Amino acid sequence: MSISELTTAAPAVQGAGVKAYTVGMADDVPPGEGRAFVAGGTQIAVFRLRDGSLHATQAACPHAGGPLADGQTDVNVLVCPLHQYAFRWADGTSPGGAPPVRLYPVRERDGYLVVDV
């Protein structure tokens, strides 16, 4: 099955209103970087940290709409590229007082990125 077939296929139901979407290849996100994707009509940003872990958030910063996929990351936070607001990976909150980002479960399955939205 091709990636286009996977992304347009009906998602598997994961729970009350939550569905799993295949958004791209795991290799599309290099270590230490983020990439923007669409999962079921929702714009998201997926990050592979240097430790290999995967994280996913809403694509736009809640403060001023900055492209979070272009932000800097470490094991604890994501930093928006526009105004340097930081958001904790643990819960999406910002120590600087910005509204929190929405976090999404993400995993790698058979070389593909799968996000629950």
C-alpha angles and dihedrals in degrees: 000000000000124000090249090055090049095050094048096041119104108272123240114252111246101180141312101349094334118122133180117235128189104222105174147314118310089231089061088079113060120206111280095020142091134219133196121238139165119238115187092332093313118116110227139171120223121200132193108202121212089256088061097251120137126225133177132198139166109290098236127060110246090222101060108343096262118168102261093192086071093053129111120252143192131172092283109034149020116221120209112234094222106055103000096246109164124219124196117237089213096066111349094250124139121229086205094062100254116141110273123263121238113248124209130199110250133180142166117248122179091336095312131108113239120192127189112221 
